[in-house]
Each structure stands twice: as C-alpha cells, then as structure tokens.
Amino acid sequence: MLTDIFSSFDPATSSLHNTFPSPLFWASNFLILLLISASLWMHPSRATQIISFPKDLMSSQVSRTFGTNLKGLTSMLSALFIILISTNLTGLLPYVFSVSSHLFLTLSLALPLWLALIMSSASFSVTTFLAGILPGGAPAWLNPFLVLVETISIAVRPVTLSFRLAANMSAGHIVLTLIGIYATAAIFSSYSSLLMLGFIQVIYILFELGICLIQAYIFCLLLSLYSDDHTT
C-alpha cells in the first residue's frame, strides 16, 4: 500500500519494480534528460540543423512582412510547413492516397488561418481594417466598385490557396499514374518503350519531389504575405 500520492512516482514502490530494476529505471530517465539537454551545450549536429530548417526559413520569411508583429505566427507557419511537406511526400509512396490533393484538407488549413488573420485585424482596429479595403488616391465614383473588387479578392484567398495546392498535387499524381499505366502495357509490347517510360517515371518522381517542397513553401509564403494586410 502506498503511504502517499508521491510514492506512485517511485519505481521501488510500484509494479515496475518487479520487471524493471530501480537503478536501470533511473539511469534510463537520466539518459533521456541528458540527450534532451545536450543541445543546450553541444554544437548542433546535422540532424538538429535539418529539424530547425523549417523554422529558420519561416522566421526569415515572416520577418520581411508585418507578420513579425503577430506573436506565434512563425511557429504556426513552421508547423504547417512541416505538415505539408510530410503529407506531400507521403503521397508519393505507392498505394498511399495523397491527402494534400484533397480539397477537404487544403481548405481546412487555408480557411481557418485566413479567417484568423481577418478576425485579428478587425478586432485590433475596425476602422483601419475597413479603410484598407479602399485603395487610396482613387476617384470618388470608382470607390464602390473598388471596394467590391477588393472585398471579393480578399474573400477568395482561401479558395485559391487551397485549390492551388490540391490542383498541383493532383496533377502530378495523375501524370505519374498515366506513365505507370503505359509502362505496364509496354511490358508485353516493347522493351524499348518500357525502358524509356521507366526513365521518364524516375525523372518525373524527382521533379515531383521538388514540387512537393515548393508547394508547401508557397502555401506558407502566401499566408505570411496575407499578414501584410493586418492592421498595426
């Protein structure tokens, strides 16, 4: 029986003591803490540099926009950048559905982030937000049309953002599927055509790898550029 609630954290008084010796238990915990804190006093390795690359890239991009005044935007875009790269690259695996080519995912990512920027800007200063819809220096008789055009252009941003990512991912996978179908049919007809289509398939897969990285970057880049319209 445990004497107090803190005894539950002691492996010598828990059920783990029978299967996991106490010194080994504490040694493993110490090793995990040592590895986690090693980045504070050791030179960063190649792996840590690769892991921190998305955040450094998004930090440099956000610093060139007004989004640098929005706390948490860099971390949010860094996480989104990693998620998009992972989903895009996973879709290139055989028999794996490309989630980023579906509008359900792309619109679910673009709409809340765009809406968050709009609501944050409007809540900060409604008058400044509404004034930003009307371009300066325009004739008075053009003001209603310019407000309508600017409102529509702002409203369609999440749609164009989601369609751009989904369309580019879908187009690449459709081309890869067509090449694979023709290469399969060429097995029974011509070996020269099979070799040529196989070579094209390899080259296009390498090209699609670049597209996956570029589209993830463009998605986050446009979101950071939308933050320029935020009222400050």
C-alpha positions as CSV (number, residue, x, y, z in Angstrom):
1,M,0.0,0.0,0.0
2,L,1.3,3.5,-0.9
3,T,1.9,5.8,2.0
4,D,1.2,9.0,0.0
5,I,0.5,10.1,-3.6
6,F,4.1,10.9,-4.3
7,S,5.1,7.3,-3.7
8,S,3.4,6.4,-7.0
9,F,6.3,8.0,-8.9
10,D,8.9,5.9,-7.1
11,P,9.6,2.7,-9.1
12,A,10.7,0.9,-6.0
13,T,7.1,1.0,-4.7
14,S,5.4,0.5,-8.0
15,S,4.6,-2.6,-10.0
16,L,7.5,-1.7,-12.3
17,H,10.0,-2.7,-9.6
18,N,9.4,-6.4,-10.3
19,T,10.1,-6.2,-14.0
20,F,12.3,-3.1,-14.3
21,P,15.0,-2.6,-11.7
22,S,15.1,0.7,-9.9
23,P,18.7,1.7,-10.9
24,L,18.0,0.9,-14.5
25,F,14.8,2.9,-14.4
26,W,16.6,6.0,-13.1
27,A,19.5,5.5,-15.4
28,S,17.2,5.5,-18.4
29,N,15.5,8.6,-17.3
30,F,18.8,10.3,-16.7
31,L,20.0,9.3,-20.2
32,I,16.8,10.7,-21.8
33,L,17.2,14.0,-19.9
34,L,20.9,14.1,-20.9
35,L,20.1,13.7,-24.6
36,I,17.4,16.3,-24.5
37,S,19.5,18.9,-22.7
38,A,22.6,18.1,-24.9
39,S,21.5,20.7,-27.5
40,L,22.0,23.4,-24.9
41,W,25.7,22.9,-24.5
42,M,26.8,20.9,-27.5
43,H,27.4,22.1,-31.1
44,P,24.3,21.4,-33.2
45,S,24.5,18.4,-35.3
46,R,23.4,17.9,-38.9
47,A,20.1,16.4,-37.7
48,T,19.3,19.3,-35.5
49,Q,20.1,21.7,-38.3
50,I,17.7,19.9,-40.6
51,I,15.0,19.9,-37.9
52,S,15.4,23.6,-37.3
53,F,15.5,24.5,-41.0
54,P,11.7,24.9,-41.5
55,K,11.5,27.3,-38.5
56,D,14.5,29.3,-39.7
57,L,13.0,29.5,-43.2
58,M,9.7,30.7,-41.9
59,S,11.3,33.1,-39.5
60,S,13.2,34.8,-42.3
61,Q,10.1,35.0,-44.4
62,V,7.8,36.4,-41.6
63,S,10.5,38.9,-40.7
64,R,10.1,40.5,-44.1
65,T,6.3,41.1,-43.5
66,F,4.1,42.8,-40.9
67,G,3.5,39.3,-39.5
68,T,6.6,39.7,-37.4
69,N,4.3,41.8,-35.0
70,L,2.0,38.8,-34.7
71,K,3.1,36.5,-31.9
72,G,3.0,32.8,-32.7
73,L,2.7,33.3,-36.5
74,T,6.2,32.0,-37.1
75,S,5.7,28.9,-35.0
76,M,2.3,28.2,-36.6
77,L,3.7,28.6,-40.2
78,S,6.7,26.4,-39.3
79,A,4.4,23.6,-38.0
80,L,2.2,24.0,-41.1
81,F,5.3,23.8,-43.4
82,I,6.4,20.6,-41.8
83,I,2.9,19.1,-42.0
84,L,2.5,20.0,-45.7
85,I,5.9,18.6,-46.6
86,S,5.2,15.3,-44.8
87,T,1.8,14.9,-46.4
88,N,3.1,15.8,-49.8
89,L,6.0,13.4,-49.7
90,T,3.9,10.6,-48.2
91,G,1.5,10.9,-51.1
92,L,4.4,9.8,-53.5
93,L,4.6,6.4,-51.8
94,P,2.9,3.6,-53.8
95,Y,-0.7,2.7,-52.8
96,V,-0.8,5.8,-50.5
97,F,-3.5,8.3,-51.0
98,S,-2.2,11.9,-51.3
99,V,-4.2,13.7,-48.6
100,S,-2.9,17.1,-49.7
101,S,-4.5,16.6,-53.1
102,H,-7.9,16.6,-51.5
103,L,-9.8,19.9,-51.0
104,F,-11.1,18.8,-47.7
105,L,-7.6,19.1,-46.2
106,T,-6.3,22.1,-48.1
107,L,-9.5,24.1,-47.4
108,S,-9.5,23.0,-43.8
109,L,-6.0,24.5,-43.5
110,A,-6.4,27.7,-45.5
111,L,-9.8,28.8,-44.3
112,P,-9.2,28.9,-40.5
113,L,-5.8,30.6,-40.9
114,W,-7.1,33.2,-43.3
115,L,-10.1,33.8,-41.1
116,A,-7.9,34.1,-38.0
117,L,-5.9,36.9,-39.7
118,I,-9.1,38.7,-40.8
119,M,-10.7,38.5,-37.3
120,S,-7.5,39.5,-35.6
121,S,-7.1,42.5,-37.9
122,A,-10.7,43.5,-37.5
123,S,-10.7,43.2,-33.7
124,F,-7.5,45.2,-33.5
125,S,-9.0,48.2,-35.3
126,V,-12.2,48.0,-37.3
127,T,-11.9,51.4,-38.9
128,T,-8.3,50.8,-40.1
129,F,-9.4,47.4,-41.4
130,L,-12.3,48.8,-43.3
131,A,-10.1,51.6,-44.6
132,G,-7.6,49.2,-46.0
133,I,-10.3,47.8,-48.3
134,L,-10.5,51.0,-50.2
135,P,-7.3,51.9,-52.2
136,G,-6.0,55.4,-51.7
137,G,-6.0,58.1,-54.5
138,A,-8.9,56.6,-56.4
139,P,-11.7,58.7,-57.9
140,A,-14.8,59.0,-55.8
141,W,-17.1,57.5,-58.5
142,L,-14.9,54.4,-58.5
143,N,-15.0,53.8,-54.8
144,P,-18.0,51.4,-54.7
145,F,-16.5,49.2,-57.5
146,L,-13.1,49.2,-55.9
147,V,-14.5,48.2,-52.5
148,L,-16.4,45.4,-54.2
149,V,-13.4,44.1,-56.1
150,E,-11.1,44.3,-53.1
151,T,-13.7,42.5,-50.9
152,I,-14.0,39.7,-53.5
153,S,-10.3,39.4,-53.9
154,I,-9.8,39.1,-50.1
155,A,-12.7,36.6,-49.8
156,V,-11.4,34.2,-52.5
157,R,-8.0,34.0,-51.0
158,P,-8.6,30.8,-49.0
159,V,-10.3,29.2,-52.0
160,T,-7.4,30.0,-54.4
161,L,-4.9,29.0,-51.8
162,S,-6.5,25.6,-51.2
163,F,-7.2,24.9,-54.9
164,R,-3.6,25.8,-55.9
165,L,-2.1,23.2,-53.6
166,A,-4.7,20.5,-54.3
167,A,-4.5,21.0,-58.1
168,N,-0.8,20.9,-58.3
169,M,-0.6,17.7,-56.1
170,S,-3.4,16.1,-58.1
171,A,-1.9,16.9,-61.5
172,G,1.4,15.4,-60.5
173,H,-0.1,12.1,-59.3
174,I,-2.3,11.9,-62.4
175,V,0.7,12.1,-64.6
176,L,2.6,9.5,-62.5
177,T,-0.4,7.2,-62.8
178,L,-0.7,7.6,-66.5
179,I,3.0,6.9,-67.0
180,G,2.7,3.8,-64.8
181,I,-0.2,2.5,-66.8
182,Y,1.5,2.9,-70.1
183,A,4.7,1.4,-68.7
184,T,2.7,-1.6,-67.6
185,A,1.2,-2.0,-71.0
186,A,4.6,-1.7,-72.6
187,I,5.9,-4.8,-70.8
188,F,4.0,-7.0,-73.3
189,S,4.7,-4.9,-76.4
190,S,8.1,-3.2,-76.5
191,Y,11.0,-3.3,-74.1
192,S,12.5,-0.1,-75.5
193,S,9.2,1.8,-74.7
194,L,9.3,0.2,-71.2
195,L,12.8,1.5,-70.6
196,M,12.0,4.9,-71.9
197,L,8.8,5.2,-69.8
198,G,10.7,3.9,-66.7
199,F,13.3,6.6,-67.2
200,I,10.7,9.2,-67.6
201,Q,9.0,7.9,-64.5
202,V,12.1,8.2,-62.4
203,I,12.8,11.8,-63.7
204,Y,9.3,12.9,-63.0
205,I,9.3,11.4,-59.5
206,L,12.4,13.6,-58.8
207,F,10.6,16.5,-60.3
208,E,7.6,15.8,-58.2
209,L,9.7,15.8,-55.0
210,G,10.7,19.3,-55.8
211,I,7.0,20.2,-56.4
212,C,6.1,18.9,-53.0
213,L,8.6,21.1,-51.3
214,I,7.8,24.1,-53.4
215,Q,4.1,23.9,-53.0
216,A,4.4,23.6,-49.2
217,Y,6.6,26.7,-49.2
218,I,4.3,28.7,-51.5
219,F,1.3,27.8,-49.2
220,C,3.0,29.2,-46.1
221,L,4.6,32.1,-48.1
222,L,1.2,33.3,-49.3
223,L,-0.2,33.1,-45.7
224,S,2.7,35.2,-44.5
225,L,2.1,37.7,-47.3
226,Y,-1.6,37.9,-46.3
227,S,-0.4,39.2,-42.9
228,D,0.8,42.4,-44.5
229,D,-2.9,43.5,-44.6
230,H,-3.1,43.1,-40.8
231,T,-3.8,46.4,-39.0
232,T,-0.9,47.5,-36.9
